[in-house]
Amino acid sequence: MNELRDQVCAEKEYMINLRRDFHRHPELSLQERRTAGVIEQELERFEISHTRIGATSVLGILRGAQSGSGVVALRADIDALPIQETNDVEYRSQTDGIMHACGHDAHTASLLGAAKVLSQNRDRFGGELRFLFQPAEETGKGAPDFINAGALDGAERILGLHSAPDLPLGTIGLTPGLNNAAVDHFRILVHGKAAHVSTPQLGADALYAASQIVVAIQGLVARRSSPVEPVLLGVGKFAAGTTYNAVAEYAELEGTTRTISQETRLQVREWIDQTAEQIAAISGAEARVIWSDITSALINDPQVSREAAEVAKGLGDHIQVVTNRPLSLGGDNFAEYQRFVPGCYAYIGTANTDLPSTLNSLHNGNFDLDENALVLGAGLYVGYALWWLGRQEKP
Ligand code: NI
């Protein structure tokens, strides 16, 4: 393990350079063409075969030289966000309005660093390693493509990781069970009837109806759902009307729900559908709710979490493993893979009090991370993959 650790540490500069390159050139979900190209070019150098799934998903496959079977999947997300970077750093985003504000640049660099080290150690394992460089995590679109293309077929384990500014560098969060909420997105289209503002009786006010819907659906959380099970409901966008003195014919809301059980997830959808339709009807308007699934709840397999925790502790004496990181109502569509393969999502601490920008939260224009975390992420990928495929004694 020490020797492997040294091999991973030797790739630190390589990973930092890659991370900074991705950071300078962020790309939005399903537009990660340059990023996918860089990933392929690196896999090519390590003699890891690869294929594209969809426009920007890259699947790398590395077979071990030993006899034996077994398949482990390692996943990193690769997309950026429509956020303007406010950090004044040498590697700041060169694209206005787009930024790696969720650390996916670091995840991609860590997995490439791991792929490099694993390719140099192919004589130490049998079976197959699959590297899933997943686009469109932020929009919940990337994971199903890999699943539908059979990238998980035969996989026995899947491991993924995410940067965690809430944890100090050197800490790895490996919480068994529920980690993140299920996420859904909704659009509510309200269709009324236009009229002069002085004759409301001739119209149906879509703006007024939509306003009532915003207020009423919050009441579902307070008065319909169980107070002991978290349900979150947020409307983040509201558009209506054309001018100040006309009854608005159309209104549109956009929002999201966060739930932790499938039963509640479906129930909340039904409540929102009913509430929107009935409230619109009171104003003589009509409402239609359009749902899209972003991700299921993220639930770490207890056994895989224990295995990964054992590997994480082996990464160094200074490593702290926490198994009780609080539930987050943010989502991550790594959850989709875990529905098919026992898997674990690790949270790699990236905060360092000596570097104040690393204390800022994800999805902010001033988010940054301590790049020493790249080595820990890569170390976890490498250690876990070789441990499982090398058929060492299970923890
Ligand atoms: Ni993320």
Boltz pocket constraint, residues with backbone or C-beta under 6 A from the ligand:
constraints:
  - pocket:
      binder: B
      contacts: [[A, 102], [A, 103], [A, 104], [A, 137], [A, 162]]
      max_distance: 6.0
